[in-house]
Amino acid sequence: MFVWRGLDTKSVLKRLYILCIPFAVLFWIAAIFPFYQELLGYSFTFFTGYGVFEYTSLGIKYFGDLLFPVITSVTVFVVVLFFLSLTPFLITGLWISFIRPFKDVKGFEKAEKVSEVIESLTVQGSKREKLIVAAFMLTSILAVLFFSIVFLGWLGILTLNIHSLIFLTIPPPIFLLVALHFESRIQRLLKNYGEMVQHN
């Protein structure tokens, strides 16, 4: 964002959307991989004196729990792809959230002016405004963190049983919804500030 200060706001927003697309595509390709392996991967069941075991493309399972994960080069590639695309995807999405309120506000046609307002809100804003920004950032990061744990658990990189994995799938959408709530509040704050400056 800061390298584009000389551009107009709509151009910066358009560039961020374009920049977000490849990272989003790579992120979702990596994210759906464990579910693809789980649902469509090869598997067969075999019986022993200790019960029923299932051999899948992710490893050997016992009553749904991944006991002996099979970590292949493809698995490692998917994990690397996931985390390499995750950070830029998250950062780009956060910038879009901050800039979008100004795309049609008169007086904020230049990205430099928008940057000043964002800096003012995050650095010199009131305690309440800073708390809203911090809550937005924190809930976004927590949503991504829990989703990452679930992702690594499905692949067998982290040792988690099936019940833990199911339980851990609950926090990400909750944190995401809370983050979206705080995002809307930030956008209202920024838009109100822009309209106030416009009238002055």
C-alpha positions as CSV (number, residue, x, y, z in Angstrom):
1,M,0.0,0.0,0.0
2,F,2.7,2.5,1.0
3,V,4.6,2.0,-2.3
4,W,1.4,3.1,-4.1
5,R,0.9,6.4,-2.3
6,G,1.1,8.4,-5.5
7,L,-1.7,6.5,-7.2
8,D,-5.4,7.2,-6.9
9,T,-7.4,5.2,-4.3
10,K,-9.5,3.2,-6.8
11,S,-6.3,2.0,-8.7
12,V,-4.7,0.9,-5.4
13,L,-7.9,-1.0,-4.4
14,K,-8.0,-2.7,-7.9
15,R,-4.4,-3.7,-7.6
16,L,-5.0,-5.2,-4.2
17,Y,-7.9,-7.2,-5.5
18,I,-5.8,-8.5,-8.4
19,L,-2.9,-9.2,-6.1
20,C,-5.2,-11.1,-3.8
21,I,-6.6,-13.5,-6.5
22,P,-3.5,-15.7,-7.1
23,F,-2.8,-16.1,-3.3
24,A,-6.5,-16.9,-2.7
25,V,-6.5,-19.5,-5.4
26,L,-3.3,-21.2,-4.1
27,F,-4.7,-21.0,-0.5
28,W,-7.9,-22.7,-1.4
29,I,-6.2,-25.4,-3.5
30,A,-4.0,-26.2,-0.5
31,A,-7.0,-26.0,2.0
32,I,-9.2,-28.4,0.1
33,F,-6.4,-31.0,-0.4
34,P,-6.9,-32.8,2.9
35,F,-10.7,-33.0,2.3
36,Y,-10.1,-34.3,-1.2
37,Q,-7.7,-36.9,0.2
38,E,-10.2,-37.8,2.9
39,L,-13.2,-38.2,0.7
40,L,-11.8,-39.3,-2.7
41,G,-8.4,-40.7,-1.8
42,Y,-7.8,-44.5,-2.0
43,S,-8.4,-46.5,1.2
44,F,-9.0,-50.1,2.3
45,T,-10.0,-51.7,5.6
46,F,-8.2,-54.6,7.3
47,F,-9.0,-56.5,10.5
48,T,-6.6,-57.4,13.3
49,G,-7.0,-58.8,16.8
50,Y,-7.1,-55.2,18.0
51,G,-9.9,-54.0,15.8
52,V,-10.6,-52.5,12.4
53,F,-7.8,-50.5,10.8
54,E,-8.2,-48.4,7.7
55,Y,-5.3,-47.6,5.3
56,T,-5.9,-44.3,3.5
57,S,-3.8,-41.9,1.4
58,L,-3.2,-39.9,4.6
59,G,-2.0,-42.9,6.6
60,I,-3.4,-45.7,8.9
61,K,-6.5,-44.9,10.8
62,Y,-8.1,-46.6,13.8
63,F,-11.7,-45.7,14.4
64,G,-11.3,-42.5,12.5
65,D,-8.1,-41.4,14.3
66,L,-5.0,-41.0,12.2
67,L,-2.5,-43.2,14.1
68,F,0.4,-43.4,11.6
69,P,0.3,-40.5,9.1
70,V,2.0,-40.9,5.7
71,I,3.8,-37.6,5.0
72,T,4.8,-37.6,1.4
73,S,6.5,-34.9,-0.8
74,V,3.0,-33.9,-2.0
75,T,1.9,-33.4,1.6
76,V,5.0,-31.2,2.3
77,F,4.4,-29.3,-0.9
78,V,0.8,-28.6,0.1
79,V,1.8,-27.4,3.6
80,V,4.4,-25.1,2.1
81,L,1.9,-23.8,-0.5
82,F,-0.7,-23.2,2.3
83,F,1.6,-21.1,4.5
84,L,3.3,-19.2,1.6
85,S,-0.1,-18.1,0.2
86,L,-1.7,-17.6,3.6
87,T,0.4,-14.6,4.8
88,P,0.1,-12.4,1.7
89,F,-3.6,-13.4,1.3
90,L,-4.2,-12.3,4.9
91,I,-2.2,-9.0,4.6
92,T,-3.8,-8.1,1.3
93,G,-7.3,-8.8,2.7
94,L,-6.6,-6.5,5.7
95,W,-5.5,-3.7,3.5
96,I,-8.6,-4.0,1.3
97,S,-10.7,-3.8,4.4
98,F,-9.1,-0.5,5.4
99,I,-9.1,1.1,2.0
100,R,-12.5,0.1,0.6
101,P,-14.5,2.7,2.6
102,F,-12.7,5.6,0.7
103,K,-13.2,4.4,-2.8
104,D,-16.1,6.8,-3.5
105,V,-15.5,9.5,-0.9
106,K,-14.6,12.9,-2.3
107,G,-11.3,14.3,-1.1
108,F,-9.8,10.9,-0.8
109,E,-9.1,10.2,-4.4
110,K,-5.3,9.8,-3.7
111,A,-4.0,6.8,-1.8
112,E,-1.6,9.1,0.1
113,K,-4.6,10.8,1.9
114,V,-6.1,7.5,2.7
115,S,-2.8,6.3,4.2
116,E,-2.7,9.3,6.4
117,V,-6.2,8.6,7.7
118,I,-5.4,4.9,8.4
119,E,-2.2,5.8,10.2
120,S,-4.2,8.4,12.2
121,L,-6.8,5.8,13.2
122,T,-4.3,3.1,14.2
123,V,-1.7,5.3,15.8
124,Q,-3.4,8.5,17.1
125,G,-7.0,7.3,17.4
126,S,-9.0,7.1,20.6
127,K,-8.7,4.1,22.9
128,R,-12.0,2.8,21.6
129,E,-10.9,3.1,18.0
130,K,-7.6,1.3,18.7
131,L,-9.4,-1.5,20.5
132,I,-11.7,-2.0,17.5
133,V,-8.7,-2.2,15.2
134,A,-6.8,-4.5,17.6
135,A,-9.9,-6.8,17.9
136,F,-10.3,-7.0,14.2
137,M,-6.6,-7.9,13.7
138,L,-6.7,-10.4,16.6
139,T,-9.9,-12.2,15.6
140,S,-8.7,-12.4,12.0
141,I,-5.4,-14.0,13.1
142,L,-7.1,-16.4,15.5
143,A,-9.5,-17.6,12.8
144,V,-6.5,-18.3,10.5
145,L,-4.5,-19.9,13.4
146,F,-7.3,-22.3,14.3
147,F,-7.9,-23.1,10.6
148,S,-4.2,-23.8,10.2
149,I,-4.3,-26.2,13.2
150,V,-7.3,-28.1,11.7
151,F,-5.5,-28.2,8.3
152,L,-2.3,-29.6,9.8
153,G,-4.3,-32.1,11.9
154,W,-6.2,-33.5,8.8
155,L,-2.9,-34.0,7.1
156,G,-1.4,-35.8,10.1
157,I,1.3,-33.2,10.6
158,L,-0.1,-32.5,14.1
159,T,-1.2,-35.5,16.2
160,L,-4.9,-34.9,16.8
161,N,-7.7,-37.4,17.2
162,I,-10.9,-37.1,15.2
163,H,-12.9,-35.6,18.1
164,S,-10.3,-32.9,18.7
165,L,-10.4,-32.0,15.0
166,I,-14.1,-31.8,14.9
167,F,-14.1,-29.6,18.0
168,L,-11.3,-27.4,16.5
169,T,-13.4,-26.7,13.4
170,I,-15.9,-24.7,15.5
171,P,-13.7,-21.7,16.4
172,P,-12.6,-20.6,12.9
173,P,-16.0,-19.6,11.6
174,I,-16.9,-17.9,14.9
175,F,-13.7,-15.8,14.9
176,L,-14.3,-15.0,11.2
177,L,-17.8,-13.7,12.0
178,V,-16.5,-11.6,14.8
179,A,-13.7,-10.3,12.6
180,L,-16.3,-9.3,9.9
181,H,-18.3,-7.5,12.6
182,F,-15.2,-5.5,13.7
183,E,-14.3,-4.9,10.0
184,S,-17.8,-3.3,9.4
185,R,-17.3,-1.1,12.5
186,I,-13.8,0.0,11.3
187,Q,-15.3,0.8,7.8
188,R,-18.0,2.9,9.4
189,L,-15.4,4.8,11.5
190,L,-13.3,5.5,8.4
191,K,-16.3,6.4,6.3
192,N,-17.6,8.8,8.9
193,Y,-14.2,10.4,9.2
194,G,-14.0,10.8,5.5
195,E,-17.4,12.4,5.3
196,M,-16.5,14.7,8.2
197,V,-13.4,15.9,6.4
198,Q,-15.3,16.3,3.2
199,H,-17.9,18.6,4.8
200,N,-15.2,20.6,6.5
